[in-house]
């Protein structure tokens, strides 16, 4: 996907893992997060590197860490004060920000 984006938009060719790490750093710097929130943001970034998109379906997937250790979408959304949907959208937008 990076090659297509680079050719179409002229974006520099940046490895996906670096894009995800950069997005994570921007999200972490955007406000004061609690320690558990920071830890889950790191887990979201790690899983994003592995499966590309982390969304509500991924958070409720029994095979992934989010459901097993975090209680799935409902519990994690409460941890993020009902803002998890917007946070995931922001994260994906940051991944592809120039």
Secondary structure in CASP SS format (residue, H / E / C, confidence):
PFRMAT SS
TARGET T0000
AUTHOR 0000-0000-0000
METHOD secondary structure of the structure
MODEL  1
X C 1.00
X H 1.00
X H 1.00
X H 1.00
X H 1.00
X H 1.00
X H 1.00
X H 1.00
X H 1.00
X C 1.00
X C 1.00
X C 1.00
X C 1.00
X C 1.00
X C 1.00
X H 1.00
X H 1.00
X H 1.00
X H 1.00
X H 1.00
X H 1.00
X H 1.00
X H 1.00
X H 1.00
X H 1.00
X H 1.00
X H 1.00
X H 1.00
X H 1.00
X C 1.00
X C 1.00
X C 1.00
X C 1.00
X C 1.00
X H 1.00
X H 1.00
X H 1.00
X H 1.00
X H 1.00
X H 1.00
X H 1.00
X H 1.00
X H 1.00
X H 1.00
X H 1.00
X H 1.00
X H 1.00
X H 1.00
X H 1.00
X H 1.00
X H 1.00
X C 1.00
X C 1.00
X C 1.00
X C 1.00
X H 1.00
X H 1.00
X H 1.00
X H 1.00
X C 1.00
X C 1.00
X C 1.00
X C 1.00
X C 1.00
X H 1.00
X H 1.00
X H 1.00
X H 1.00
X H 1.00
X H 1.00
X C 1.00
X H 1.00
X H 1.00
X H 1.00
X H 1.00
X H 1.00
X H 1.00
X H 1.00
X H 1.00
X C 1.00
X C 1.00
X C 1.00
X C 1.00
X H 1.00
X H 1.00
X H 1.00
X H 1.00
X H 1.00
X H 1.00
X H 1.00
X H 1.00
X H 1.00
X H 1.00
X H 1.00
X H 1.00
X C 1.00
X C 1.00
X C 1.00
END
